[in-house]
Amino acid sequence: MKAKNLMRTILGMSVLLTAVFGTAAQAATVAYQDVGFIRGVGDQSESFSVASSGSYRVTLTDFSIPGTFDLLSLSVTTDKSLINLIDDSGSFDFNADVGTTYFANLYGVAGGNLDLGLYGISVESIVGTVAPVPVPASLFMMVSALAALGAFGRGGSKAELPENLSNEALPA
């Protein structure tokens, strides 16, 4: 009986700690993502749309592998207007609407001995501050669950077969 009361107390405390300290983390929605190489001079244009209206962050990355770009730029446009432009690595935010087609326009001049550059583009929704995972509360819940499994595994009575059944009558 003491084990059951202890387990109820632990479970109640873990639920309380999770309610107080635990908030759900939100993940950004990726509207567009691309990683690629440019040898020499290259350009590309890709269309994308967003799943929900709101604020989005466009990020352009020069990975500097195998070499850095001499020139790298990205513009985001609609069919009617320029939204913004990035020269070199960086990011900008913009407001996007559902139903609008956007274009990511990349231009690059690879540098270095190999005349080759690796770039990355991402367009992700901005969902505010992402809450950290509440490690103390989740750890406490995991430990209490393991303790409960251990307590109930040891404290339970062993099941016995009815008298009319024997171990020999059971199928293998």
C-alpha positions as CSV (number, residue, x, y, z in Angstrom):
1,M,0.0,0.0,0.0
2,K,2.9,2.4,0.7
3,A,4.3,1.8,-2.8
4,K,1.0,2.8,-4.4
5,N,0.7,6.0,-2.3
6,L,4.3,6.9,-3.1
7,M,3.7,6.3,-6.8
8,R,0.5,8.5,-6.7
9,T,2.5,11.2,-5.0
10,I,5.3,11.0,-7.5
11,L,2.9,11.0,-10.5
12,G,1.0,13.9,-9.1
13,M,4.2,15.9,-8.6
14,S,5.5,15.1,-12.1
15,V,2.2,16.2,-13.6
16,L,2.3,19.4,-11.6
17,L,5.9,20.1,-12.5
18,T,5.1,19.5,-16.2
19,A,2.2,21.9,-16.0
20,V,4.3,24.6,-14.4
21,F,7.5,24.2,-16.3
22,G,6.6,22.4,-19.5
23,T,5.4,24.4,-22.5
24,A,5.2,22.9,-25.9
25,A,8.0,23.8,-28.4
26,Q,6.9,25.1,-31.8
27,A,8.7,24.3,-34.9
28,A,9.2,26.6,-37.9
29,T,7.4,25.6,-41.1
30,V,9.8,25.3,-44.0
31,A,8.3,26.9,-47.2
32,Y,11.4,26.4,-49.4
33,Q,14.8,24.9,-48.9
34,D,17.7,24.2,-51.3
35,V,21.3,23.3,-51.1
36,G,23.5,23.2,-54.2
37,F,26.8,23.7,-55.9
38,I,27.7,26.4,-58.4
39,R,30.7,25.9,-60.7
40,G,32.0,29.1,-62.2
41,V,29.0,31.4,-62.8
42,G,25.5,30.2,-62.2
43,D,22.0,31.3,-61.6
44,Q,18.6,29.7,-60.9
45,S,15.1,30.7,-60.1
46,E,12.6,28.5,-58.1
47,S,9.0,29.2,-57.2
48,F,7.5,28.5,-53.8
49,S,4.4,29.3,-51.9
50,V,3.5,29.4,-48.2
51,A,1.1,27.2,-46.2
52,S,-0.1,30.0,-44.0
53,S,0.0,33.7,-44.1
54,G,2.5,35.4,-41.7
55,S,6.1,36.4,-41.2
56,Y,8.9,34.4,-42.9
57,R,12.7,34.5,-42.7
58,V,14.8,34.0,-45.9
59,T,18.4,32.9,-45.2
60,L,21.2,32.6,-47.7
61,T,24.4,30.7,-46.6
62,D,27.8,30.5,-48.3
63,F,29.1,27.3,-46.7
64,S,32.7,28.1,-47.8
65,I,33.2,24.5,-48.9
66,P,35.2,23.9,-51.0
67,G,35.7,27.6,-51.4
68,T,33.9,30.9,-50.8
69,F,31.9,32.7,-53.5
70,D,33.3,35.8,-55.1
71,L,29.7,37.0,-55.5
72,L,26.5,35.4,-54.1
73,S,23.1,37.1,-54.1
74,L,19.5,36.0,-53.6
75,S,16.4,38.0,-54.3
76,V,12.8,37.0,-53.4
77,T,10.2,38.4,-55.8
78,T,6.6,37.9,-56.8
79,D,5.5,38.1,-60.4
80,K,5.0,41.9,-59.9
81,S,7.6,43.1,-57.4
82,L,10.9,42.7,-55.6
83,I,10.5,41.8,-52.0
84,N,14.1,42.0,-50.9
85,L,17.7,41.2,-51.8
86,I,20.6,39.6,-50.0
87,D,24.3,40.0,-51.0
88,D,26.6,37.4,-49.5
89,S,25.4,35.3,-46.5
90,G,22.6,36.8,-44.5
91,S,18.8,36.9,-43.9
92,F,15.8,39.1,-44.1
93,D,12.1,38.8,-42.9
94,F,9.0,39.4,-45.0
95,N,5.3,39.0,-44.7
96,A,3.8,36.3,-47.0
97,D,0.3,35.6,-48.0
98,V,-1.3,32.3,-48.9
99,G,-2.2,32.1,-52.6
100,T,0.8,34.2,-53.8
101,T,3.6,32.6,-55.8
102,Y,7.1,33.7,-54.7
103,F,10.4,33.2,-56.5
104,A,13.8,32.6,-55.0
105,N,16.3,34.0,-57.6
106,L,20.0,33.0,-56.9
107,Y,23.1,34.3,-58.7
108,G,26.6,33.2,-57.8
109,V,30.2,33.5,-58.9
110,A,32.3,30.7,-57.4
111,G,35.8,31.4,-56.2
112,G,38.8,29.6,-54.9
113,N,41.1,27.2,-56.7
114,L,38.3,24.8,-57.7
115,D,36.0,27.5,-59.0
116,L,33.2,25.8,-57.0
117,G,31.0,26.9,-54.2
118,L,28.2,25.4,-52.0
119,Y,25.2,27.5,-51.0
120,G,22.1,27.0,-48.9
121,I,18.7,28.8,-49.1
122,S,15.9,28.4,-46.6
123,V,12.5,30.2,-46.2
124,E,10.9,29.4,-42.9
125,S,8.0,30.8,-40.9
126,I,8.8,32.8,-37.9
127,V,6.9,31.4,-34.9
128,G,8.2,33.6,-32.1
129,T,10.3,32.3,-29.3
130,V,10.8,28.6,-29.3
131,A,10.4,27.2,-25.8
132,P,13.2,25.0,-24.5
133,V,12.3,21.4,-23.7
134,P,11.7,21.2,-19.9
135,V,14.4,18.7,-19.0
136,P,13.8,18.7,-15.2
137,A,10.1,18.0,-15.6
138,S,10.5,15.4,-18.4
139,L,13.3,13.7,-16.5
140,F,11.2,13.5,-13.4
141,M,8.3,12.0,-15.3
142,M,10.6,9.4,-16.9
143,V,12.1,8.4,-13.6
144,S,8.7,8.2,-11.9
145,A,7.4,6.0,-14.8
146,L,10.4,3.7,-14.5
147,A,10.0,3.5,-10.7
148,A,6.3,2.7,-11.2
149,L,7.1,-0.1,-13.6
150,G,9.7,-1.5,-11.2
151,A,7.4,-1.3,-8.2
152,F,4.4,-2.9,-9.9
153,G,6.6,-5.5,-11.5
154,R,8.0,-6.7,-8.2
155,G,5.0,-6.2,-6.0
156,G,2.4,-8.0,-8.1
157,S,1.3,-11.5,-7.2
158,K,2.2,-14.3,-9.5
159,A,-0.6,-15.6,-11.7
160,E,-1.4,-19.2,-11.1
161,L,-3.0,-21.6,-13.6
162,P,-6.4,-22.9,-12.8
163,E,-6.4,-26.5,-11.4
164,N,-7.8,-28.0,-14.6
165,L,-4.9,-26.7,-16.7
166,S,-1.3,-27.7,-16.4
167,N,1.8,-26.5,-18.0
168,E,1.9,-29.6,-20.1
169,A,-1.5,-28.8,-21.7
170,L,-0.4,-25.4,-23.0
171,P,0.7,-25.2,-26.6
172,A,4.4,-24.6,-27.2
